[in-house]
Amino acid sequence: MLKAIETYFWDIKKGTLDPKEQKKEIIIRTLNYGNLATWAWIAKEYGKGEILAIINSPRNGIRIESKQLANIFFHD
């Protein structure tokens, strides 16, 4: 699934995306550009609590439409 998410990182070299080091960026871009399959992957990879913490942090770069849907999707 990481390969699918790499398409959201047009500004970095392919194969250099690090899920641990770039966790916040992966979550934000996946929420903004991803589909339900990639959303499910970040939920499994990082956990709903981590995702909700990023969603609810100020100035996170998540589009309002994505944030509203993500709050429903990742809420327990």
PyMOL Python script that loads the backbone (N, CA, C, O; Angstrom):
from pymol import cmd

cmd.read_pdbstr("""\
ATOM      1  N   MET A   1       0.825  -1.198   0.000  1.00  0.00           N
ATOM      2  CA  MET A   1       0.000   0.000   0.000  1.00  0.00           C
ATOM      3  C   MET A   1       0.869   1.262   0.000  1.00  0.00           C
ATOM      4  O   MET A   1       0.454   2.304  -0.506  1.00  0.00           O
ATOM      5  N   LEU A   2       2.061   1.163   0.564  1.00  0.00           N
ATOM      6  CA  LEU A   2       2.945   2.325   0.587  1.00  0.00           C
ATOM      7  C   LEU A   2       3.227   2.825  -0.824  1.00  0.00           C
ATOM      8  O   LEU A   2       3.360   4.030  -1.038  1.00  0.00           O
ATOM      9  N   LYS A   3       3.317   1.924  -1.776  1.00  0.00           N
ATOM     10  CA  LYS A   3       3.551   2.315  -3.169  1.00  0.00           C
ATOM     11  C   LYS A   3       2.407   3.188  -3.685  1.00  0.00           C
ATOM     12  O   LYS A   3       2.645   4.156  -4.408  1.00  0.00           O
ATOM     13  N   ALA A   4       1.171   2.853  -3.318  1.00  0.00           N
ATOM     14  CA  ALA A   4       0.017   3.652  -3.739  1.00  0.00           C
ATOM     15  C   ALA A   4       0.076   5.040  -3.122  1.00  0.00           C
ATOM     16  O   ALA A   4      -0.276   6.024  -3.773  1.00  0.00           O
ATOM     17  N   ILE A   5       0.513   5.127  -1.886  1.00  0.00           N
ATOM     18  CA  ILE A   5       0.587   6.409  -1.191  1.00  0.00           C
ATOM     19  C   ILE A   5       1.721   7.261  -1.744  1.00  0.00           C
ATOM     20  O   ILE A   5       1.648   8.489  -1.692  1.00  0.00           O
ATOM     21  N   GLU A   6       2.752   6.643  -2.264  1.00  0.00           N
ATOM     22  CA  GLU A   6       3.862   7.402  -2.850  1.00  0.00           C
ATOM     23  C   GLU A   6       3.397   8.314  -3.983  1.00  0.00           C
ATOM     24  O   GLU A   6       4.046   9.322  -4.261  1.00  0.00           O
ATOM     25  N   THR A   7       2.298   7.984  -4.633  1.00  0.00           N
ATOM     26  CA  THR A   7       1.809   8.836  -5.719  1.00  0.00           C
ATOM     27  C   THR A   7       1.364  10.203  -5.204  1.00  0.00           C
ATOM     28  O   THR A   7       1.285  11.153  -5.983  1.00  0.00           O
ATOM     29  N   TYR A   8       1.076  10.320  -3.922  1.00  0.00           N
ATOM     30  CA  TYR A   8       0.680  11.607  -3.332  1.00  0.00           C
ATOM     31  C   TYR A   8       1.895  12.477  -3.017  1.00  0.00           C
ATOM     32  O   TYR A   8       1.753  13.642  -2.646  1.00  0.00           O
ATOM     33  N   PHE A   9       3.074  11.912  -3.166  1.00  0.00           N
ATOM     34  CA  PHE A   9       4.321  12.627  -2.876  1.00  0.00           C
ATOM     35  C   PHE A   9       5.085  12.852  -4.177  1.00  0.00           C
ATOM     36  O   PHE A   9       6.150  12.276  -4.401  1.00  0.00           O
ATOM     37  N   TRP A  10       4.519  13.697  -5.018  1.00  0.00           N
ATOM     38  CA  TRP A  10       5.115  14.007  -6.306  1.00  0.00           C
ATOM     39  C   TRP A  10       6.403  14.815  -6.159  1.00  0.00           C
ATOM     40  O   TRP A  10       7.167  14.953  -7.115  1.00  0.00           O
ATOM     41  N   ASP A  11       6.640  15.350  -4.959  1.00  0.00           N
ATOM     42  CA  ASP A  11       7.787  16.227  -4.739  1.00  0.00           C
ATOM     43  C   ASP A  11       8.993  15.520  -4.124  1.00  0.00           C
ATOM     44  O   ASP A  11       9.998  16.166  -3.826  1.00  0.00           O
ATOM     45  N   ILE A  12       8.908  14.218  -3.934  1.00  0.00           N
ATOM     46  CA  ILE A  12      10.063  13.482  -3.405  1.00  0.00           C
ATOM     47  C   ILE A  12      10.393  12.315  -4.330  1.00  0.00           C
ATOM     48  O   ILE A  12       9.558  11.866  -5.115  1.00  0.00           O
ATOM     49  N   LYS A  13      11.607  11.843  -4.220  1.00  0.00           N
ATOM     50  CA  LYS A  13      12.080  10.732  -5.046  1.00  0.00           C
ATOM     51  C   LYS A  13      11.362   9.442  -4.648  1.00  0.00           C
ATOM     52  O   LYS A  13      11.203   9.150  -3.462  1.00  0.00           O
ATOM     53  N   LYS A  14      10.936   8.683  -5.639  1.00  0.00           N
ATOM     54  CA  LYS A  14      10.264   7.403  -5.400  1.00  0.00           C
ATOM     55  C   LYS A  14      11.164   6.476  -4.593  1.00  0.00           C
ATOM     56  O   LYS A  14      12.374   6.420  -4.814  1.00  0.00           O
ATOM     57  N   GLY A  15      10.569   5.761  -3.670  1.00  0.00           N
ATOM     58  CA  GLY A  15      11.302   4.805  -2.862  1.00  0.00           C
ATOM     59  C   GLY A  15      11.970   5.391  -1.627  1.00  0.00           C
ATOM     60  O   GLY A  15      12.623   4.667  -0.874  1.00  0.00           O
ATOM     61  N   THR A  16      11.815   6.697  -1.409  1.00  0.00           N
ATOM     62  CA  THR A  16      12.460   7.314  -0.249  1.00  0.00           C
ATOM     63  C   THR A  16      11.474   7.662   0.865  1.00  0.00           C
ATOM     64  O   THR A  16      11.873   8.214   1.891  1.00  0.00           O
ATOM     65  N   LEU A  17      10.210   7.350   0.678  1.00  0.00           N
ATOM     66  CA  LEU A  17       9.197   7.654   1.684  1.00  0.00           C
ATOM     67  C   LEU A  17       9.364   6.725   2.881  1.00  0.00           C
ATOM     68  O   LEU A  17       9.379   5.503   2.734  1.00  0.00           O
ATOM     69  N   ASP A  18       9.487   7.313   4.057  1.00  0.00           N
ATOM     70  CA  ASP A  18       9.692   6.549   5.292  1.00  0.00           C
ATOM     71  C   ASP A  18       8.451   6.681   6.169  1.00  0.00           C
ATOM     72  O   ASP A  18       8.171   7.767   6.677  1.00  0.00           O
ATOM     73  N   PRO A  19       7.696   5.582   6.355  1.00  0.00           N
ATOM     74  CA  PRO A  19       6.447   5.655   7.112  1.00  0.00           C
ATOM     75  C   PRO A  19       6.611   6.101   8.562  1.00  0.00           C
ATOM     76  O   PRO A  19       5.673   6.646   9.143  1.00  0.00           O
ATOM     77  N   LYS A  20       7.758   5.885   9.146  1.00  0.00           N
ATOM     78  CA  LYS A  20       7.973   6.316  10.532  1.00  0.00           C
ATOM     79  C   LYS A  20       8.409   7.776  10.593  1.00  0.00           C
ATOM     80  O   LYS A  20       7.873   8.551  11.386  1.00  0.00           O
ATOM     81  N   GLU A  21       9.366   8.150   9.772  1.00  0.00           N
ATOM     82  CA  GLU A  21       9.907   9.504   9.790  1.00  0.00           C
ATOM     83  C   GLU A  21       8.923  10.528   9.229  1.00  0.00           C
ATOM     84  O   GLU A  21       8.918  11.679   9.665  1.00  0.00           O
ATOM     85  N   GLN A  22       8.100  10.129   8.280  1.00  0.00           N
ATOM     86  CA  GLN A  22       7.198  11.058   7.602  1.00  0.00           C
ATOM     87  C   GLN A  22       5.735  10.757   7.906  1.00  0.00           C
ATOM     88  O   GLN A  22       4.856  10.971   7.071  1.00  0.00           O
ATOM     89  N   LYS A  23       5.492  10.262   9.103  1.00  0.00           N
ATOM     90  CA  LYS A  23       4.154   9.844   9.510  1.00  0.00           C
ATOM     91  C   LYS A  23       3.122  10.959   9.333  1.00  0.00           C
ATOM     92  O   LYS A  23       2.078  10.744   8.718  1.00  0.00           O
ATOM     93  N   LYS A  24       3.404  12.128   9.859  1.00  0.00           N
ATOM     94  CA  LYS A  24       2.441  13.229   9.796  1.00  0.00           C
ATOM     95  C   LYS A  24       2.136  13.611   8.352  1.00  0.00           C
ATOM     96  O   LYS A  24       0.973  13.799   7.994  1.00  0.00           O
ATOM     97  N   GLU A  25       3.160  13.726   7.529  1.00  0.00           N
ATOM     98  CA  GLU A  25       2.961  14.090   6.132  1.00  0.00           C
ATOM     99  C   GLU A  25       2.172  13.020   5.381  1.00  0.00           C
ATOM    100  O   GLU A  25       1.326  13.338   4.546  1.00  0.00           O
ATOM    101  N   ILE A  26       2.450  11.757   5.680  1.00  0.00           N
ATOM    102  CA  ILE A  26       1.719  10.662   5.040  1.00  0.00           C
ATOM    103  C   ILE A  26       0.250  10.733   5.415  1.00  0.00           C
ATOM    104  O   ILE A  26      -0.615  10.600   4.550  1.00  0.00           O
ATOM    105  N   ILE A  27      -0.040  10.936   6.670  1.00  0.00           N
ATOM    106  CA  ILE A  27      -1.436  11.013   7.113  1.00  0.00           C
ATOM    107  C   ILE A  27      -2.140  12.192   6.451  1.00  0.00           C
ATOM    108  O   ILE A  27      -3.247  12.036   5.935  1.00  0.00           O
ATOM    109  N   ILE A  28      -1.521  13.357   6.457  1.00  0.00           N
ATOM    110  CA  ILE A  28      -2.154  14.551   5.891  1.00  0.00           C
ATOM    111  C   ILE A  28      -2.411  14.386   4.397  1.00  0.00           C
ATOM    112  O   ILE A  28      -3.516  14.656   3.928  1.00  0.00           O
ATOM    113  N   ARG A  29      -1.420  13.952   3.659  1.00  0.00           N
ATOM    114  CA  ARG A  29      -1.617  13.814   2.206  1.00  0.00           C
ATOM    115  C   ARG A  29      -2.598  12.702   1.871  1.00  0.00           C
ATOM    116  O   ARG A  29      -3.360  12.813   0.911  1.00  0.00           O
ATOM    117  N   THR A  30      -2.583  11.638   2.650  1.00  0.00           N
ATOM    118  CA  THR A  30      -3.533  10.557   2.394  1.00  0.00           C
ATOM    119  C   THR A  30      -4.951  11.027   2.655  1.00  0.00           C
ATOM    120  O   THR A  30      -5.864  10.691   1.901  1.00  0.00           O
ATOM    121  N   LEU A  31      -5.147  11.802   3.713  1.00  0.00           N
ATOM    122  CA  LEU A  31      -6.484  12.336   3.977  1.00  0.00           C
ATOM    123  C   LEU A  31      -6.927  13.291   2.874  1.00  0.00           C
ATOM    124  O   LEU A  31      -8.097  13.294   2.492  1.00  0.00           O
ATOM    125  N   ASN A  32      -6.018  14.088   2.367  1.00  0.00           N
ATOM    126  CA  ASN A  32      -6.373  15.059   1.328  1.00  0.00           C
ATOM    127  C   ASN A  32      -6.554  14.437  -0.056  1.00  0.00           C
ATOM    128  O   ASN A  32      -7.408  14.886  -0.821  1.00  0.00           O
ATOM    129  N   TYR A  33      -5.775  13.422  -0.388  1.00  0.00           N
ATOM    130  CA  TYR A  33      -5.763  12.908  -1.758  1.00  0.00           C
ATOM    131  C   TYR A  33      -6.127  11.429  -1.887  1.00  0.00           C
ATOM    132  O   TYR A  33      -6.310  10.931  -2.998  1.00  0.00           O
ATOM    133  N   GLY A  34      -6.230  10.733  -0.773  1.00  0.00           N
ATOM    134  CA  GLY A  34      -6.418   9.289  -0.813  1.00  0.00           C
ATOM    135  C   GLY A  34      -7.848   8.845  -1.047  1.00  0.00           C
ATOM    136  O   GLY A  34      -8.774   9.648  -1.161  1.00  0.00           O
ATOM    137  N   ASN A  35      -7.987   7.537  -1.112  1.00  0.00           N
ATOM    138  CA  ASN A  35      -9.301   6.917  -1.243  1.00  0.00           C
ATOM    139  C   ASN A  35      -9.549   6.064   0.006  1.00  0.00           C
ATOM    140  O   ASN A  35      -8.720   6.044   0.916  1.00  0.00           O
ATOM    141  N   LEU A  36     -10.665   5.375   0.053  1.00  0.00           N
ATOM    142  CA  LEU A  36     -10.991   4.609   1.259  1.00  0.00           C
ATOM    143  C   LEU A  36      -9.975   3.508   1.551  1.00  0.00           C
ATOM    144  O   LEU A  36      -9.723   3.194   2.714  1.00  0.00           O
ATOM    145  N   ALA A  37      -9.397   2.928   0.520  1.00  0.00           N
ATOM    146  CA  ALA A  37      -8.393   1.882   0.737  1.00  0.00           C
ATOM    147  C   ALA A  37      -7.143   2.450   1.410  1.00  0.00           C
ATOM    148  O   ALA A  37      -6.592   1.826   2.316  1.00  0.00           O
ATOM    149  N   THR A  38      -6.698   3.617   0.978  1.00  0.00           N
ATOM    150  CA  THR A  38      -5.510   4.208   1.590  1.00  0.00           C
ATOM    151  C   THR A  38      -5.836   4.769   2.977  1.00  0.00           C
ATOM    152  O   THR A  38      -4.978   4.772   3.860  1.00  0.00           O
ATOM    153  N   TRP A  39      -7.062   5.241   3.169  1.00  0.00           N
ATOM    154  CA  TRP A  39      -7.480   5.672   4.507  1.00  0.00           C
ATOM    155  C   TRP A  39      -7.463   4.479   5.463  1.00  0.00           C
ATOM    156  O   TRP A  39      -7.013   4.603   6.602  1.00  0.00           O
ATOM    157  N   ALA A  40      -7.949   3.330   5.006  1.00  0.00           N
ATOM    158  CA  ALA A  40      -7.938   2.127   5.849  1.00  0.00           C
ATOM    159  C   ALA A  40      -6.500   1.715   6.172  1.00  0.00           C
ATOM    160  O   ALA A  40      -6.219   1.255   7.279  1.00  0.00           O
ATOM    161  N   TRP A  41      -5.600   1.877   5.217  1.00  0.00           N
ATOM    162  CA  TRP A  41      -4.198   1.527   5.453  1.00  0.00           C
ATOM    163  C   TRP A  41      -3.580   2.415   6.525  1.00  0.00           C
ATOM    164  O   TRP A  41      -2.891   1.908   7.410  1.00  0.00           O
ATOM    165  N   ILE A  42      -3.808   3.737   6.471  1.00  0.00           N
ATOM    166  CA  ILE A  42      -3.219   4.591   7.505  1.00  0.00           C
ATOM    167  C   ILE A  42      -3.843   4.311   8.869  1.00  0.00           C
ATOM    168  O   ILE A  42      -3.179   4.458   9.895  1.00  0.00           O
ATOM    169  N   ALA A  43      -5.112   3.911   8.890  1.00  0.00           N
ATOM    170  CA  ALA A  43      -5.749   3.551  10.167  1.00  0.00           C
ATOM    171  C   ALA A  43      -5.058   2.332  10.768  1.00  0.00           C
ATOM    172  O   ALA A  43      -4.806   2.282  11.972  1.00  0.00           O
ATOM    173  N   LYS A  44      -4.757   1.358   9.928  1.00  0.00           N
ATOM    174  CA  LYS A  44      -4.078   0.148  10.392  1.00  0.00           C
ATOM    175  C   LYS A  44      -2.625   0.444  10.768  1.00  0.00           C
ATOM    176  O   LYS A  44      -2.115  -0.077  11.759  1.00  0.00           O
ATOM    177  N   GLU A  45      -1.976   1.272   9.982  1.00  0.00           N
ATOM    178  CA  GLU A  45      -0.557   1.570  10.183  1.00  0.00           C
ATOM    179  C   GLU A  45      -0.309   2.452  11.411  1.00  0.00           C
ATOM    180  O   GLU A  45       0.631   2.213  12.169  1.00  0.00           O
ATOM    181  N   TYR A  46      -1.148   3.462  11.605  1.00  0.00           N
ATOM    182  CA  TYR A  46      -0.885   4.451  12.648  1.00  0.00           C
ATOM    183  C   TYR A  46      -1.900   4.465  13.790  1.00  0.00           C
ATOM    184  O   TYR A  46      -1.603   4.982  14.867  1.00  0.00           O
ATOM    185  N   GLY A  47      -3.063   3.919  13.579  1.00  0.00           N
ATOM    186  CA  GLY A  47      -4.097   3.915  14.604  1.00  0.00           C
ATOM    187  C   GLY A  47      -4.986   5.146  14.528  1.00  0.00           C
ATOM    188  O   GLY A  47      -4.539   6.235  14.168  1.00  0.00           O
ATOM    189  N   LYS A  48      -6.238   4.952  14.869  1.00  0.00           N
ATOM    190  CA  LYS A  48      -7.212   6.043  14.778  1.00  0.00           C
ATOM    191  C   LYS A  48      -6.873   7.195  15.707  1.00  0.00           C
ATOM    192  O   LYS A  48      -7.070   8.355  15.344  1.00  0.00           O
ATOM    193  N   GLY A  49      -6.372   6.903  16.889  1.00  0.00           N
ATOM    194  CA  GLY A  49      -6.038   7.952  17.840  1.00  0.00           C
ATOM    195  C   GLY A  49      -4.983   8.897  17.311  1.00  0.00           C
ATOM    196  O   GLY A  49      -5.100  10.113  17.469  1.00  0.00           O
ATOM    197  N   GLU A  50      -3.958   8.356  16.686  1.00  0.00           N
ATOM    198  CA  GLU A  50      -2.885   9.174  16.103  1.00  0.00           C
ATOM    199  C   GLU A  50      -3.417  10.039  14.968  1.00  0.00           C
ATOM    200  O   GLU A  50      -3.053  11.208  14.841  1.00  0.00           O
ATOM    201  N   ILE A  51      -4.269   9.461  14.158  1.00  0.00           N
ATOM    202  CA  ILE A  51      -4.844  10.206  13.035  1.00  0.00           C
ATOM    203  C   ILE A  51      -5.737  11.330  13.542  1.00  0.00           C
ATOM    204  O   ILE A  51      -5.654  12.454  13.048  1.00  0.00           O
ATOM    205  N   LEU A  52      -6.588  11.043  14.519  1.00  0.00           N
ATOM    206  CA  LEU A  52      -7.465  12.074  15.074  1.00  0.00           C
ATOM    207  C   LEU A  52      -6.670  13.193  15.730  1.00  0.00           C
ATOM    208  O   LEU A  52      -7.069  14.355  15.657  1.00  0.00           O
ATOM    209  N   ALA A  53      -5.561  12.867  16.364  1.00  0.00           N
ATOM    210  CA  ALA A  53      -4.716  13.896  16.971  1.00  0.00           C
ATOM    211  C   ALA A  53      -4.184  14.850  15.907  1.00  0.00           C
ATOM    212  O   ALA A  53      -4.139  16.061  16.126  1.00  0.00           O
ATOM    213  N   ILE A  54      -3.786  14.316  14.769  1.00  0.00           N
ATOM    214  CA  ILE A  54      -3.294  15.159  13.677  1.00  0.00           C
ATOM    215  C   ILE A  54      -4.437  15.957  13.060  1.00  0.00           C
ATOM    216  O   ILE A  54      -4.273  17.138  12.754  1.00  0.00           O
ATOM    217  N   ILE A  55      -5.584  15.327  12.876  1.00  0.00           N
ATOM    218  CA  ILE A  55      -6.747  16.024  12.320  1.00  0.00           C
ATOM    219  C   ILE A  55      -7.134  17.217  13.186  1.00  0.00           C
ATOM    220  O   ILE A  55      -7.463  18.285  12.671  1.00  0.00           O
ATOM    221  N   ASN A  56      -7.093  17.035  14.480  1.00  0.00           N
ATOM    222  CA  ASN A  56      -7.549  18.067  15.402  1.00  0.00           C
ATOM    223  C   ASN A  56      -6.464  19.056  15.817  1.00  0.00           C
ATOM    224  O   ASN A  56      -6.726  19.964  16.606  1.00  0.00           O
ATOM    225  N   SER A  57      -5.252  18.892  15.298  1.00  0.00           N
ATOM    226  CA  SER A  57      -4.198  19.857  15.603  1.00  0.00           C
ATOM    227  C   SER A  57      -4.391  21.100  14.726  1.00  0.00           C
ATOM    228  O   SER A  57      -4.863  20.995  13.594  1.00  0.00           O
ATOM    229  N   PRO A  58      -4.026  22.269  15.250  1.00  0.00           N
ATOM    230  CA  PRO A  58      -4.221  23.495  14.460  1.00  0.00           C
ATOM    231  C   PRO A  58      -3.266  23.562  13.270  1.00  0.00           C
ATOM    232  O   PRO A  58      -2.150  23.044  13.316  1.00  0.00           O
ATOM    233  N   ARG A  59      -3.719  24.195  12.237  1.00  0.00           N
ATOM    234  CA  ARG A  59      -2.907  24.465  11.041  1.00  0.00           C
ATOM    235  C   ARG A  59      -2.211  23.218  10.506  1.00  0.00           C
ATOM    236  O   ARG A  59      -0.996  23.203  10.307  1.00  0.00           O
ATOM    237  N   ASN A  60      -2.993  22.190  10.281  1.00  0.00           N
ATOM    238  CA  ASN A  60      -2.422  20.911   9.875  1.00  0.00           C
ATOM    239  C   ASN A  60      -2.364  20.711   8.362  1.00  0.00           C
ATOM    240  O   ASN A  60      -1.737  19.759   7.897  1.00  0.00           O
ATOM    241  N   GLY A  61      -2.992  21.573   7.596  1.00  0.00           N
ATOM    242  CA  GLY A  61      -2.956  21.442   6.143  1.00  0.00           C
ATOM    243  C   GLY A  61      -3.984  20.502   5.564  1.00  0.00           C
ATOM    244  O   GLY A  61      -3.953  20.213   4.368  1.00  0.00           O
ATOM    245  N   ILE A  62      -4.891  20.022   6.385  1.00  0.00           N
ATOM    246  CA  ILE A  62      -5.935  19.123   5.892  1.00  0.00           C
ATOM    247  C   ILE A  62      -7.105  19.973   5.405  1.00  0.00           C
ATOM    248  O   ILE A  62      -7.571  20.873   6.105  1.00  0.00           O
ATOM    249  N   ARG A  63      -7.565  19.676   4.209  1.00  0.00           N
ATOM    250  CA  ARG A  63      -8.702  20.412   3.650  1.00  0.00           C
ATOM    251  C   ARG A  63      -9.937  20.188   4.512  1.00  0.00           C
ATOM    252  O   ARG A  63     -10.114  19.107   5.075  1.00  0.00           O
ATOM    253  N   ILE A  64     -10.782  21.189   4.618  1.00  0.00           N
ATOM    254  CA  ILE A  64     -11.953  21.138   5.492  1.00  0.00           C
ATOM    255  C   ILE A  64     -12.871  19.962   5.140  1.00  0.00           C
ATOM    256  O   ILE A  64     -13.416  19.311   6.031  1.00  0.00           O
ATOM    257  N   GLU A  65     -13.040  19.692   3.848  1.00  0.00           N
ATOM    258  CA  GLU A  65     -13.896  18.572   3.430  1.00  0.00           C
ATOM    259  C   GLU A  65     -13.310  17.245   3.892  1.00  0.00           C
ATOM    260  O   GLU A  65     -14.032  16.365   4.361  1.00  0.00           O
ATOM    261  N   SER A  66     -12.006  17.112   3.757  1.00  0.00           N
ATOM    262  CA  SER A  66     -11.324  15.887   4.186  1.00  0.00           C
ATOM    263  C   SER A  66     -11.395  15.744   5.699  1.00  0.00           C
ATOM    264  O   SER A  66     -11.599  14.646   6.217  1.00  0.00           O
ATOM    265  N   LYS A  67     -11.227  16.850   6.400  1.00  0.00           N
ATOM    266  CA  LYS A  67     -11.265  16.832   7.861  1.00  0.00           C
ATOM    267  C   LYS A  67     -12.633  16.409   8.365  1.00  0.00           C
ATOM    268  O   LYS A  67     -12.726  15.612   9.298  1.00  0.00           O
ATOM    269  N   GLN A  68     -13.688  16.925   7.769  1.00  0.00           N
ATOM    270  CA  GLN A  68     -15.040  16.577   8.196  1.00  0.00           C
ATOM    271  C   GLN A  68     -15.317  15.091   7.984  1.00  0.00           C
ATOM    272  O   GLN A  68     -15.843  14.425   8.876  1.00  0.00           O
ATOM    273  N   LEU A  69     -14.970  14.574   6.824  1.00  0.00           N
ATOM    274  CA  LEU A  69     -15.184  13.149   6.551  1.00  0.00           C
ATOM    275  C   LEU A  69     -14.295  12.277   7.428  1.00  0.00           C
ATOM    276  O   LEU A  69     -14.738  11.240   7.922  1.00  0.00           O
ATOM    277  N   ALA A  70     -13.054  12.687   7.624  1.00  0.00           N
ATOM    278  CA  ALA A  70     -12.128  11.903   8.446  1.00  0.00           C
ATOM    279  C   ALA A  70     -12.591  11.833   9.895  1.00  0.00           C
ATOM    280  O   ALA A  70     -12.426  10.798  10.541  1.00  0.00           O
ATOM    281  N   ASN A  71     -13.163  12.908  10.416  1.00  0.00           N
ATOM    282  CA  ASN A  71     -13.680  12.875  11.781  1.00  0.00           C
ATOM    283  C   ASN A  71     -14.779  11.835  11.931  1.00  0.00           C
ATOM    284  O   ASN A  71     -14.905  11.212  12.986  1.00  0.00           O
ATOM    285  N   ILE A  72     -15.571  11.643  10.891  1.00  0.00           N
ATOM    286  CA  ILE A  72     -16.618  10.606  10.918  1.00  0.00           C
ATOM    287  C   ILE A  72     -15.978   9.219  10.749  1.00  0.00           C
ATOM    288  O   ILE A  72     -16.288   8.294  11.500  1.00  0.00           O
ATOM    289  N   PHE A  73     -15.100   9.083   9.774  1.00  0.00           N
ATOM    290  CA  PHE A  73     -14.490   7.802   9.432  1.00  0.00           C
ATOM    291  C   PHE A  73     -13.639   7.230  10.559  1.00  0.00           C
ATOM    292  O   PHE A  73     -13.672   6.025  10.808  1.00  0.00           O
ATOM    293  N   PHE A  74     -12.883   8.078  11.237  1.00  0.00           N
ATOM    294  CA  PHE A  74     -11.943   7.598  12.250  1.00  0.00           C
ATOM    295  C   PHE A  74     -12.471   7.702  13.674  1.00  0.00           C
ATOM    296  O   PHE A  74     -11.775   7.314  14.613  1.00  0.00           O
ATOM    297  N   HIS A  75     -13.668   8.208  13.855  1.00  0.00           N
ATOM    298  CA  HIS A  75     -14.226   8.317  15.196  1.00  0.00           C
ATOM    299  C   HIS A  75     -14.613   6.933  15.694  1.00  0.00           C
ATOM    300  O   HIS A  75     -15.131   6.108  14.941  1.00  0.00           O
ATOM    301  N   ASP A  76     -14.356   6.696  16.963  1.00  0.00           N
ATOM    302  CA  ASP A  76     -14.701   5.377  17.555  1.00  0.00           C
ATOM    303  C   ASP A  76     -16.166   5.230  17.787  1.00  0.00           C
ATOM    304  O   ASP A  76     -16.613   4.192  18.273  1.00  0.00           O
TER     305      ASP A  76
END
""", "prot")
cmd.dss("prot")
cmd.show_as("cartoon", "prot")
cmd.util.cbc("prot")
cmd.orient("prot")
